[in-house]
Amino acid sequence: SANVTLTGLKAGSEVRAYVGTNPATATELSGTESSGTSFNFSQSSGGQAGYIVVHALGYVSVYLPITYSSSDVSIPIQQAVDRTYSNPA
C-alpha cells in the first residue's frame, strides 16, 4: 500500500477520497468529517483512477481527479475563499 497526504487544508475541512470516476459507482477509500491542516490515508489502488473532494464552510469545494500511485505522494491543496458564501450567524 502507499500513503496519500493532503497538505495545506483549512482546519475543519471534510475530505473524501474515492476510487472510480463515476460518482454513482465509485468506492470511498477514506475520509474525515473534520480534518486538521493535513490528511493522510493509505491506499492500495495503484494505477486506478479516482478523485478526492474537499469541502469547507466559506471555501469553494475542491474536486481533484487522481490516478493513484504505488508510491507515497504528497498533494498540496489550495482552498479558495467562496465570495458568495454567507454565514447566517
C-alpha positions as CSV (number, residue, x, y, z in Angstrom):
1,S,0.0,0.0,0.0
2,A,1.0,3.6,-0.4
3,N,0.2,6.8,1.6
4,V,-1.5,9.8,0.2
5,T,-1.0,13.0,2.2
6,L,-3.0,16.2,1.5
7,T,-1.4,19.3,2.9
8,G,-2.4,22.9,3.2
9,L,-6.0,22.1,4.2
10,K,-8.2,24.6,6.2
11,A,-8.7,23.0,9.6
12,G,-12.1,21.5,9.8
13,S,-12.4,20.5,6.2
14,E,-14.3,17.5,5.1
15,V,-12.2,15.2,2.9
16,R,-13.4,12.2,0.8
17,A,-11.2,10.0,-1.4
18,Y,-12.7,7.6,-3.9
19,V,-11.6,5.0,-6.4
20,G,-13.6,5.0,-9.7
21,T,-14.5,8.1,-11.7
22,N,-18.3,7.7,-11.8
23,P,-19.8,9.1,-8.5
24,A,-22.7,6.7,-8.8
25,T,-20.4,3.6,-8.6
26,A,-17.2,5.0,-7.0
27,T,-16.0,3.4,-3.8
28,E,-14.9,5.5,-0.9
29,L,-11.3,4.8,0.2
30,S,-11.0,7.1,3.1
31,G,-12.4,10.3,4.5
32,T,-12.9,12.5,7.5
33,E,-15.7,14.9,8.7
34,S,-13.2,17.4,10.1
35,S,-9.5,17.4,9.1
36,G,-6.5,19.2,10.6
37,T,-4.3,21.1,8.2
38,S,-3.2,17.8,6.6
39,F,-4.9,14.5,6.0
40,N,-3.2,11.2,5.3
41,F,-4.6,7.9,4.2
42,S,-3.2,4.6,3.0
43,Q,-4.4,3.0,-0.3
44,S,-3.6,0.0,-2.4
45,S,-5.2,1.2,-5.7
46,G,-2.0,1.9,-7.6
47,G,-2.8,2.7,-11.3
48,Q,-6.5,3.1,-10.7
49,A,-8.3,6.4,-11.4
50,G,-10.4,8.1,-8.7
51,Y,-11.0,11.5,-7.2
52,I,-10.7,13.5,-4.0
53,V,-13.2,16.0,-2.8
54,V,-12.5,18.7,-0.1
55,H,-15.3,20.8,1.4
56,A,-15.1,23.6,4.0
57,L,-17.6,26.2,5.0
58,G,-16.7,29.5,3.4
59,Y,-14.5,27.9,0.8
60,V,-15.0,26.7,-2.8
61,S,-15.2,22.9,-2.9
62,V,-12.1,21.2,-4.4
63,Y,-12.6,18.3,-6.8
64,L,-9.2,16.6,-7.7
65,P,-9.1,13.8,-10.3
66,I,-6.3,11.4,-9.4
67,T,-4.6,8.3,-10.6
68,Y,-3.5,6.5,-7.5
69,S,0.2,5.8,-7.3
70,S,2.0,2.7,-5.9
71,S,4.4,5.1,-4.2
72,D,3.7,7.6,-1.4
73,V,2.6,11.0,-2.6
74,S,2.0,14.4,-1.0
75,I,-0.5,16.7,-2.6
76,P,-0.8,20.4,-1.7
77,I,-4.4,21.6,-1.6
78,Q,-5.3,25.3,-2.1
79,Q,-8.8,26.2,-1.0
80,A,-10.1,29.5,-2.4
81,V,-12.5,31.7,-0.3
82,D,-16.1,31.4,-1.6
83,R,-17.1,35.0,-2.1
84,T,-20.8,34.1,-2.4
85,Y,-20.8,32.2,1.0
86,S,-23.0,33.9,3.6
87,N,-22.7,32.9,7.2
88,P,-26.1,33.2,8.7
89,A,-24.7,33.7,12.2
